[in-house]
């Protein structure tokens, strides 16, 4: 793997990015109210010594994404911040970058999800009927007169069982894929060797990719240049430190 020494300007920028993430990792954000939670799936592969590649240039692999759009520029910014958290930097000398990072992201078509839930069944049960002796008056000598009467207790609510109910929801899969390969042309019809890949996905009822991208980028940080050895499932919130780090970097 080829490497080169970054300029002093890039050194300062890289140090600043790492220091920024360190500040956000040092403490948690104090928040109130209900914060959205995301279940994120991460799957990554990496060759040995993949982390030695520290300089890169970004290339969009989705022809449907306009690279001059504000949405794309924002997505690239999230990725730059995520990669800076791993000590990587985007070099201005693209020809000598260690790797080319291919970037793809988007929202899948709507999908129906069916979930069976068990819910309790309650019923109103009449109160018990029983006899009760009570005073109904007095005789001429002032002695109490008693009589046995029938009374009923108030009705009560009881759990009588459970029933299954199917809940159908529409969900959208948001994805972010980063793939780094050697920065050299194809040789003898063979594409450049792939160094590492990170696939991050999250399903939810919202199709708002702009809101989800910082979460996906945050989930990728710890898996860049590493092998996850299978799919990992993690949970993140908008207020988690890595997500805050991504947003702060913009």
C-alpha positions as CSV (number, residue, x, y, z in Angstrom):
1,X,0.0,0.0,0.0
2,X,1.5,3.4,-1.0
3,X,1.4,6.2,1.5
4,X,2.7,9.8,1.4
5,X,3.3,12.4,4.0
6,X,0.5,15.0,4.2
7,X,1.3,18.7,4.2
8,X,1.5,20.6,7.5
9,X,-1.9,22.2,6.6
10,X,-3.5,18.7,6.3
11,X,-1.8,17.6,9.5
12,X,-3.3,20.5,11.4
13,X,-6.7,19.8,9.8
14,X,-6.5,16.1,10.7
15,X,-5.5,16.8,14.2
16,X,-8.3,19.2,14.6
17,X,-10.9,16.7,13.3
18,X,-9.6,14.0,15.7
19,X,-9.6,16.5,18.6
20,X,-13.2,17.5,17.7
21,X,-14.4,13.9,17.8
22,X,-12.5,13.5,21.1
23,X,-14.5,16.3,22.6
24,X,-17.8,14.8,21.6
25,X,-16.8,11.4,22.7
26,X,-15.7,12.8,26.1
27,X,-19.2,13.5,27.4
28,X,-22.9,12.8,26.7
29,X,-25.4,15.4,25.6
30,X,-28.1,16.3,28.2
31,X,-31.5,16.2,26.5
32,X,-35.1,16.0,27.4
33,X,-38.2,14.6,25.9
34,X,-38.5,11.6,23.5
35,X,-35.6,11.1,21.1
36,X,-36.0,8.9,18.0
37,X,-34.1,5.6,18.1
38,X,-32.6,3.8,15.1
39,X,-31.8,0.1,14.7
40,X,-28.8,0.1,12.4
41,X,-27.3,-2.9,10.7
42,X,-23.6,-2.8,9.8
43,X,-21.6,-5.3,7.7
44,X,-18.0,-4.6,6.9
45,X,-15.0,-6.4,5.3
46,X,-11.3,-5.4,5.3
47,X,-8.0,-6.7,4.1
48,X,-5.1,-6.9,6.5
49,X,-3.4,-3.5,7.1
50,X,-6.4,-1.8,5.6
51,X,-6.2,0.9,8.2
52,X,-2.8,2.0,6.9
53,X,-4.5,3.7,4.0
54,X,-5.2,7.2,5.3
55,X,-5.5,9.5,2.3
56,X,-8.4,9.2,0.0
57,X,-10.6,10.8,-2.7
58,X,-14.4,10.3,-2.9
59,X,-16.2,9.0,-6.0
60,X,-19.9,8.8,-6.3
61,X,-21.0,5.4,-7.8
62,X,-24.7,6.3,-8.2
63,X,-25.3,7.9,-11.6
64,X,-28.7,9.1,-10.4
65,X,-27.2,11.4,-7.8
66,X,-26.2,14.8,-9.0
67,X,-22.8,15.5,-7.5
68,X,-23.4,19.3,-7.5
69,X,-26.7,19.0,-5.5
70,X,-26.9,20.3,-2.0
71,X,-28.1,16.8,-0.8
72,X,-24.9,15.2,-2.2
73,X,-22.6,17.8,-0.9
74,X,-24.1,17.3,2.6
75,X,-23.8,13.5,2.3
76,X,-20.1,13.8,1.3
77,X,-19.6,16.1,4.3
78,X,-21.0,13.5,6.6
79,X,-18.7,10.9,5.1
80,X,-15.7,13.1,5.4
81,X,-16.4,13.7,9.1
82,X,-16.9,9.9,9.7
83,X,-13.6,9.1,8.0
84,X,-11.8,11.8,9.9
85,X,-12.9,10.0,13.0
86,X,-10.7,7.1,11.8
87,X,-7.7,9.3,11.2
88,X,-8.3,9.6,7.4
89,X,-8.1,12.8,5.3
90,X,-9.3,13.8,1.8
91,X,-6.2,14.8,0.0
92,X,-6.1,17.7,-2.5
93,X,-3.6,15.6,-4.6
94,X,-6.1,13.1,-5.9
95,X,-3.6,11.3,-8.1
96,X,-1.6,10.2,-5.1
97,X,-4.4,9.3,-2.7
98,X,-4.0,5.9,-1.0
99,X,-7.5,4.9,-1.9
100,X,-10.6,5.9,-3.8
101,X,-13.7,5.8,-1.6
102,X,-16.8,4.9,-3.6
103,X,-19.9,6.4,-2.1
104,X,-23.5,5.2,-2.6
105,X,-26.6,6.1,-0.5
106,X,-30.3,6.2,-1.0
107,X,-33.8,5.0,0.0
108,X,-35.4,1.8,-1.1
109,X,-39.0,1.3,-2.2
110,X,-41.7,1.1,0.4
111,X,-42.1,-2.4,2.0
112,X,-44.9,-3.8,4.0
113,X,-44.0,-5.3,7.4
114,X,-46.4,-7.5,9.3
115,X,-46.0,-7.9,13.1
116,X,-48.1,-10.1,15.3
117,X,-48.7,-8.7,18.8
118,X,-50.6,-10.2,21.7
119,X,-53.0,-7.9,23.5
120,X,-55.1,-8.6,26.6
121,X,-58.8,-9.0,26.6
122,X,-60.8,-7.5,29.5
123,X,-64.5,-8.0,30.4
124,X,-66.8,-6.5,33.0
125,X,-67.9,-9.2,35.5
126,X,-71.0,-8.6,37.6
127,X,-70.5,-8.4,41.3
128,X,-71.2,-11.3,43.6
129,X,-74.7,-11.7,45.1
130,X,-74.9,-12.5,48.8
131,X,-77.2,-12.2,51.8
132,X,-76.7,-9.5,54.4
133,X,-78.5,-9.0,57.7
134,X,-79.3,-5.3,58.4
135,X,-81.5,-3.3,60.7
136,X,-84.7,-2.2,59.0
137,X,-86.4,-0.5,61.9
138,X,-87.3,-0.7,65.7
139,X,-90.3,-2.1,67.5
140,X,-92.6,-0.2,69.9
141,X,-90.1,-0.8,72.7
142,X,-87.3,0.6,70.8
143,X,-85.6,-2.7,70.1
144,X,-84.0,-3.0,66.6
145,X,-85.7,-5.1,63.9
146,X,-83.3,-7.0,61.6
147,X,-84.0,-8.5,58.2
148,X,-81.9,-10.6,55.8
149,X,-81.7,-8.9,52.4
150,X,-80.0,-9.8,49.1
151,X,-77.3,-7.4,47.9
152,X,-74.9,-7.4,44.9
153,X,-71.3,-6.1,44.9
154,X,-70.2,-3.5,42.3
155,X,-69.1,-4.9,38.9
156,X,-65.4,-5.4,38.3
157,X,-63.0,-5.7,35.3
158,X,-61.1,-8.9,34.9
159,X,-58.5,-10.2,32.4
160,X,-60.1,-13.1,30.6
161,X,-57.5,-13.9,28.0
162,X,-55.3,-12.7,25.1
163,X,-55.7,-12.3,21.4
164,X,-53.3,-11.9,18.5
165,X,-53.5,-8.9,16.3
166,X,-51.5,-8.3,13.1
167,X,-50.1,-4.8,12.7
168,X,-49.1,-3.7,9.2
169,X,-46.7,-0.8,8.6
170,X,-44.9,0.7,5.7
171,X,-41.2,0.9,6.1
172,X,-38.3,2.3,4.0
173,X,-34.7,1.0,4.0
174,X,-32.1,3.8,4.0
175,X,-28.6,2.7,3.1
176,X,-25.0,4.0,3.0
177,X,-22.2,2.1,1.4
178,X,-18.6,3.0,1.5
179,X,-16.1,1.0,-0.5
180,X,-12.4,1.8,-0.7
181,X,-10.2,0.4,-3.5
182,X,-6.6,1.0,-4.6
183,X,-6.1,4.3,-6.4
184,X,-4.7,2.9,-9.6
185,X,-6.2,2.0,-13.0
186,X,-7.4,-1.4,-14.0
187,X,-4.7,-3.8,-15.0
188,X,-5.1,-6.6,-17.6
189,X,-8.9,-6.2,-17.4
190,X,-8.9,-6.5,-13.6
191,X,-10.3,-3.7,-11.5
192,X,-8.2,-2.2,-8.6
193,X,-8.1,-4.3,-5.5
194,X,-10.8,-3.5,-2.9
195,X,-9.3,-2.6,0.5
196,X,-12.4,-2.3,2.7
197,X,-16.2,-1.9,2.5
198,X,-18.8,-0.8,5.0
199,X,-22.5,-1.4,4.4
200,X,-24.9,0.4,6.8
201,X,-28.7,0.1,6.6
202,X,-31.7,1.2,8.7
203,X,-35.4,0.5,8.3
204,X,-38.1,2.8,9.6
205,X,-41.4,4.4,8.8
206,X,-39.8,7.6,7.7
207,X,-38.3,8.0,4.2
208,X,-36.4,11.1,5.3
209,X,-32.9,10.2,4.1
210,X,-31.5,13.6,5.1
211,X,-32.4,12.9,8.7
212,X,-31.1,9.4,8.7
213,X,-27.7,9.9,6.9
214,X,-25.9,11.3,9.9
215,X,-26.9,8.2,11.9
216,X,-25.7,5.9,9.1
217,X,-22.4,7.8,8.9
218,X,-22.0,7.6,12.6
219,X,-22.6,3.9,12.6
220,X,-19.8,3.4,10.0
221,X,-17.0,5.1,12.0
222,X,-15.9,2.1,14.1
223,X,-16.0,-0.3,11.1
224,X,-14.0,1.6,8.5
225,X,-11.0,-0.5,7.7
226,X,-12.2,-3.4,10.0
227,X,-13.9,-6.7,9.5
228,X,-17.2,-7.0,11.4
229,X,-17.2,-10.8,11.0
230,X,-20.8,-10.8,10.0
231,X,-23.7,-8.3,10.4
232,X,-23.8,-6.3,13.6
233,X,-26.9,-4.6,14.9
234,X,-26.6,-1.4,16.9
235,X,-29.0,1.2,18.2
236,X,-28.4,4.9,17.9
237,X,-30.2,8.1,18.7
238,X,-30.0,11.5,17.2
239,X,-28.3,12.7,20.4
240,X,-25.7,10.0,20.7
241,X,-22.1,11.3,20.8
242,X,-21.0,9.8,17.4
243,X,-24.1,11.3,15.7
244,X,-23.4,14.6,17.3
245,X,-19.8,14.4,16.1
246,X,-21.0,13.9,12.5
247,X,-23.5,16.8,12.6
248,X,-20.9,19.1,14.3
249,X,-18.4,18.4,11.5
250,X,-20.7,19.9,8.9
